[in-house]
């Protein structure tokens, strides 16, 4: 059953740290079964405040999503996201 990981960037706090994250995050997906369905495409808020950006990833399963999220490669990069912006990240199973 596919699982989706959705990143919404709420506010940028340190652009240089966020730039480091953006430069280094894509290679962390290598070797993982993942489809990037959308990455900072155009958006339109239908309700609530529009976030700065949205990324939507599809994994074959929750285990695959967590394997990437908790991988050593991502751990080396995610610190820059934490320093550079406030995100909301949710994992959603498909029905």
Order of alpha helices (4+ residues) and beta strands (2+ residues): beta-alpha-beta-beta-alpha-alpha-beta
